[in-house]
Amino acid sequence: MDLDMPKKIFIVDDDTMLTEALKDYLTRKTLNEIHIFNTGEECLKHLAEKPDFIILDYYLNSVQKDAANGMEILQVIMKHHTDIHVIMLSSQEHYAIALQTIQKGAEQYVIKDENAFEKIASMIRDPK
């Protein structure tokens, strides 16, 4: 993956202010193609578009109460698309939750804090 080329990024989070702010941040220096989804189910419908990265919230049920959580969506993504880089994003600071997401296929777990956007941008610039 060319580090300087724009990436196709899906942001999956039910917090619309956060998703718009993250989208703005990630398009500030590189014209990444970013799609926002408020539920994991919406994201899954668009996986055929082959995103390079999916930034996936752990909790996804404030907009739609019966929506699947991020862990369930992660498992579906990894079952069919192991080539997609998935970054979990959450306010959960529990080590066990972070470890569980990594074990299920997420490449990174980022806590929603004041440095979260820069951490995500760094991972997108230099995927491992």
N, C-alpha and C positions, 0 to 999 in steps of 0.2 A: 504494500500500500504506500503510495507516494505521500510523504508527510506534508507537502505543501499544497496538495490538491484538495479541493473542497470535498467534504464527506457528506454522505446521506445519513442523517441522524434522526431517530425517532425519540421524542421525549414523551414519556408516559407517566403522567402525574395528574391527580385530580385538583391540585392547587393551581388555578389559572394564573394568578399573579406570579408564582414561582416559575411556571413554564414560560411565560412571556419574557420574564427577566433573564432566564437562562438562555432562551432563544436569542435575545438581543446580545447577550454576552458572547455566545458562541459564533455569532455572525459579525462581530465587531472587527476582527482582523482577517478572517477567511470567510468567503461567501459559501459557507456550508449550506446544504439543502436540508432544512429542518421541518419536520412534521410533528405536530402536537396531537396527542390523544389523551382524553380524560379517563379512559378505561383501558384495561389490558385487552379486553375483547375487541375494541376498535383497532388497536395495534395489530392484533393477530390477523385481522382481515386484510391488512396491508403488507404482510411479510413477503409476498411475492415481488414487492418493489425492491427487495434486497438492500435493506439499510446496512451501512457499515457498522453503526453503533446504535444501541438502544439504551437510553437512560431510563431506568425503570424504578418507580417508587415502590416501596415495600407495602404500604397501605394504599388501597385504591377504591375506597367505598364511600367517600363523602358526597360524590355526585350521584352515584347509583348504588343504593344500599346493598344489592345482591351481587355487586361486581366481584370478580375474582381478585384475590390479593396478588401482590407482586411475585410471591414465591410460586403460586400456581401458574402464573403467566410465564415466569422464568422456565419452569419445567416444560411447558409446551414449546417454547422457543428452542430450548436445548435439545428436545426430542427430534426436531425437524431441521434446525438451522444452527448447527454447531459452529459455523463459520462467522456468525454475527458476534461482535464484541458487546457484551452486556455489562453495564455499570449499574449496580443497585444504588439507589439514593433513598435515604431514610433519616428520620429524626430519632430512630432507635439506636441507642448507644450500647446495646448489649452485645458483648463479644460473641455469645452463642448464636445470635441471629446473623451477625456478619459471617461467621464461620459456616453456618448452614447455607447461606446464599452462595458462598464460594464453592462449597462442596457440590451444590446443584448446578454449577456452571457459570455463575457470574465471574467476571474477571476481577472486578473491584467492588468494594463496598464503601460508599462515601456518606458520611454523616452530614446532614443539612446544618451547616454552620457558616460562619462568615468567610471561610476559605473554600467552600464546596465548589463554587463555579470555577475557580482557578484549578482545583484538583481535577475536575472533569475535563477542562480544556487541555490540561497537560496530558491526561491519558489519551485524549483524542489525537493530540499532536504526535504522541510517541506510544502507540499501542505495543504491548509486549507479545 
